[in-house]
Each structure stands twice: as C-alpha cells, then as structure tokens.
Amino acid sequence: MICSLFREYKLPFPLHEYQKQDISYLASVTRSGNFSEVGLGKTIVSIAIALIHGLYDGIDKILIVTPPALTYQ
C-alpha cells in the first residue's frame, strides 16, 4: 500500500525505513497517535496516513492536534 501510494504521489525525498514502519502500523489501526521524537518526520508520516485513510478507507475528516505555537507557522 505504501509503495503504490508514493508512486502516485511523488515525494521530494525518500522515506526512511522507520517512517515506512510508522506508516504501516498507523494505517493498520483505527485510532492512533504519532509521538515520534522531534525531527523524525512526523509531518510526512501524518500526510501519508491522511492520504491512505482518505483514498482507501473513505475517511473524510481527520483531527490533527498541535501545540498552539505551531498554528502560526
């Protein structure tokens, strides 16, 4: 699923193996949170999960929770 997803949606950089593992796991559960350390690519993982759920599962609403300081960046 991940390979076909990113063949269709080209990334400007390759995913790391841990990001692929995160995407695979998070896409396989109904409720999840991504609590990776700073700088490990939570944004691209979250985008991938949103794409997977939107394209394959028909989910049209996703809640993203961020600290208030990030809403202005």
C-alpha positions in Angstrom: 0.0 0.0 0.0 2.7 2.5 0.9 4.8 1.8 -2.2 1.8 2.3 -4.5 0.7 5.4 -2.6 4.1 7.1 -3.1 4.5 6.0 -6.7 1.3 8.0 -7.4 2.2 10.9 -5.0 5.9 11.7 -5.6 7.9 12.9 -2.6 10.9 15.2 -3.0 12.9 12.8 -0.8 12.9 9.1 0.1 11.2 7.9 3.3 13.4 6.3 6.0 12.7 2.8 7.0 11.4 3.8 10.4 8.9 6.2 8.6 7.7 3.4 6.5 7.2 1.2 9.6 5.3 4.0 11.3 3.1 4.5 8.3 2.4 0.8 8.0 1.5 0.5 11.7 -0.5 3.7 12.0 -2.5 2.8 8.8 -3.4 -0.6 10.2 -5.1 0.6 13.4 -8.4 2.5 13.9 -7.1 5.0 16.5 -3.5 6.2 16.8 -1.1 8.9 17.7 2.3 9.7 16.3 4.6 10.5 19.2 8.0 10.3 17.4 10.9 12.4 18.6 11.5 15.9 17.2 12.9 15.9 13.7 11.9 12.3 12.8 9.4 13.2 10.1 6.0 13.2 11.8 4.6 15.7 9.2 5.2 13.4 6.2 4.0 10.4 8.2 0.8 12.2 9.1 0.3 13.3 5.5 0.7 9.7 4.3 -1.8 8.4 6.9 -4.3 11.1 5.9 -3.8 10.1 2.2 -4.2 6.4 3.0 -7.4 6.9 5.1 -8.8 9.3 2.6 -8.1 7.4 -0.5 -8.6 3.8 0.7 -10.9 4.0 3.7 -13.2 6.8 2.7 -12.5 8.8 5.8 -13.1 12.5 5.1 -12.3 14.0 8.5 -9.0 13.8 10.4 -8.2 15.5 13.7 -4.7 16.9 13.9 -3.7 18.3 17.4 -0.7 20.6 17.6 0.7 23.0 20.3 -0.8 26.5 19.9 2.6 27.9 18.9 2.6 25.8 15.8 -0.6 27.1 14.4 1.0 30.4 13.4 4.0 28.9 11.5 
